[in-house]
Amino acid sequence: MTTTPPSSRPSRPWSAFGAGAAAVAACAVCCEGPLLAVLGGIGVTSAIGAL
């Protein structure tokens, strides 16, 4: 009967979640300016068109 030795590294299920959360936060910080500019331009154009 063969047994596998216990792993020397503990299981860390939250590390993948933390890496994903960091990636989402970095994307939000990076893309927030251009997205707000585009949405603001659409809003101004719509407001001028409504007048």
C-alpha positions as CSV (number, residue, x, y, z in Angstrom):
1,M,0.0,0.0,0.0
2,T,1.5,3.3,-1.0
3,T,0.7,6.5,0.7
4,T,1.5,10.0,-0.6
5,P,3.4,12.2,1.9
6,P,1.6,15.3,3.0
7,S,2.2,18.4,0.9
8,S,4.8,20.8,2.3
9,R,2.8,23.7,1.0
10,P,-0.6,24.4,2.6
11,S,-3.6,24.8,0.4
12,R,-4.5,28.4,-0.2
13,P,-7.8,28.7,-2.0
14,W,-8.0,32.4,-1.3
15,S,-4.8,33.3,-3.1
16,A,-6.5,32.8,-6.5
17,F,-9.4,35.0,-5.4
18,G,-7.0,37.7,-4.1
19,A,-5.1,37.7,-7.4
20,G,-8.3,38.0,-9.3
21,A,-9.5,40.8,-7.1
22,A,-6.2,42.7,-7.6
23,A,-6.5,42.3,-11.4
24,V,-10.1,43.7,-11.4
25,A,-9.1,46.6,-9.2
26,A,-6.1,47.4,-11.4
27,C,-8.3,47.3,-14.5
28,A,-10.9,49.6,-12.9
29,V,-8.2,52.1,-11.9
30,C,-6.6,52.0,-15.4
31,C,-9.8,52.2,-17.5
32,E,-11.8,54.6,-15.4
33,G,-10.7,57.8,-17.0
34,P,-11.3,56.8,-20.7
35,L,-14.6,55.2,-19.8
36,L,-15.8,58.3,-18.0
37,A,-14.7,60.5,-20.8
38,V,-16.6,58.5,-23.4
39,L,-19.7,58.3,-21.2
40,G,-19.5,62.1,-20.5
41,G,-19.2,62.8,-24.2
42,I,-22.3,60.7,-25.0
43,G,-24.2,62.5,-22.2
44,V,-23.2,66.0,-23.4
45,T,-24.1,65.1,-27.0
46,S,-27.5,63.7,-25.9
47,A,-28.2,66.8,-23.8
48,I,-27.3,69.1,-26.8
49,G,-29.5,67.0,-29.1
50,A,-32.4,67.2,-26.7
51,L,-32.3,71.0,-26.7
